Amino acid sequence: MRLMDFKGFELIYKDNRSKIKDKSSIQAKLSEIVGNNNVSTKDIDILAYTKDSTLLAFNWLLEGKIPGLADFITWPETAEHISDILKLANQEKIPVIPFGEGSGVVGGAIPIRGGIIVDMKKFNRIIGINDKDLTVTVETGTNGMNLERFLNVKGYTCGHIPQSLYTSSVGGWIAHRAAGQFSTKYGKIEDMVLGMELVLPRGEIIIFKTIAKASTGPQFDKLFIGGEGTL
């Protein structure tokens, strides 16, 4: 184990960690999936993903303690990359932690059992605006402020303005069922999402098409809003 590499720090969540027999083999398989430049086991990268913005986690760092240590950091670029990572993780019984901007305050992004961090920052494209339907299609890692500025230039607003606008992502909003300062006017994020592409825990990719809310049958996509990566 690499727990002693971070000298002077005490690991908070050191029990019940995932036991990975051959890390070099797993790293090689991850490299095959996302490429050598998109996977890391470097100490500096592992250290960057030890916590989210939970106040308790900041206090631990000030006390010389590390909340959690992942085993691998990955930066996938396609839904297929994520699918293959999850299939590998299921096969090898390795925990997976999705990571957006790291601004969550409930500890959901802390790798308490180690495992694979799936950082979504490369999913940052604003794909396009439909001026007729007044919808925008974005990738899950899109920063909130970047999206709002893009829309403002076009004469629009997303209407979703959480306090973490500068440091949160669209995927994070959806995962946490977020609300914002203008939610009483425009609605919460659950009211704004019209369609999604999802990768399920076993690697299946499903698509909920962008359709009107009325008379379309059960809205199964709502099951995933607020799921915090558990579904």
C-alpha positions, -999 to +999 in steps of 0.1 A: +000+000+000+011+036-006-003+051+026+031+059+040+041+079+009+024+110+023+048+115+053+034+134+082-002+128+073-027+105+090-052+088+068-087+092+082-105+064+063-079+036+065-102+007+073-123-013+047-101-001+018-105-020-014-078-046-018-062-044-053-038-073-059-020-061-090-021-023-093+003-022-123-020-045-142-051-023-135-032+008-144-022-008-177-058-017-184-070+018-176-043+032-199-056+010-227-091+025-221-083+062-217-047+065-229-015+069-209-020+107-204-054+102-189-046+079-160-023+086-131-010+071-098+014+100-091+013+112-055+006+148-065-025+137-084-037+113-057-033+140-031-054+164-052-084+141-049-083+133-012-114+155-004-142+177-016-152+210+000-166+195+032-156+218+061-146+188+081-122+177+054-105+211+054-101+209+092-085+175+089-059+188+064-051+216+089-045+189+115-022+170+092-048+144+082-059+131+048-096+122+044-092+095+017-067+082-009-077+069-043-056+043-061-060+057-096-071+090-112-086+089-146-098+116-170-121+100-196-131+118-227-160+098-240-190+079-226-174+047-240-144+054-218-165+056-187-184+025-197-152+005-201-138+019-168-170+007-150-169-027-166-133-031-155-141-019-120-170-044-117-148-072-129-120-064-104-143-053-075-128-018-074-148+012-061-154+041-085-159+077-075-172+103-100-156+137-095-168+170-110-155+203-096-151+190-060-173+217-045-197+194-028-200+198+010-212+164+021-182+142+015-196+124-015-164+127-035-140+114-008-125+081-018-130+065+016-123+030+002-097+039-024-105+029-059-107+048-092-115+085-094-134+093-127-128+130-132-154+145-155-136+178-163-128+168-200-166+166-206-167+204-208-182+211-242-213+232-247-227+213-277-253+238-288-284+259-284-318+252-299-332+287-303-367+274-312-372+251-282-350+273-259-328+244-248-291+240-245-271+208-247-240+205-226-216+179-214-217+169-177-183+185-167-193+220-180-185+246-154-216+265-143-202+300-148-188+291-182-223+279-192-239+311-179-215+334-197-220+315-229-257+319-226-255+355-216-236+363-248-265+348-268-291+368-248-301+339-225-297+327-190-297+292-175-316+306-145-297+282-122-275+303-100-262+283-070-237+299-046-211+275-061-217+287-097-180+294-103-169+261-088-195+235-097-205+216-129-237+208-146-233+171-137-228+180-101-260+200-101-279+171-114-262+145-091-271+166-060-305+178-072-293+214-068-313+246-063-301+281-068-308+317-059-334+321-087-351+287-082-384+303-071-385+320-105-370+295-129-373+262-110-346+238-096-323+217-117-348+188-117-373+212-134-348+221-161-334+187-172-352+175-203-329+147-215-297+129-205-272+103-216-261+081-187-237+054-180-250+028-155-228+012-128-222-019-149-213+001-179-245+002-199-251+034-218-287+047-219-302+078-235-333+097-223-343+118-253-352+155-250-390+155-251-418+175-237-427+167-201-464+161-206-480+129-218-448+109-224-452+082-198-430+077-167-400+099-165-373+074-155-346+100-159-358+116-127-346+086-108-310+097-115-314+133-105-302+135-069-287+100-071-252+113-063-236+087-085-252+058-067-274+047-096 
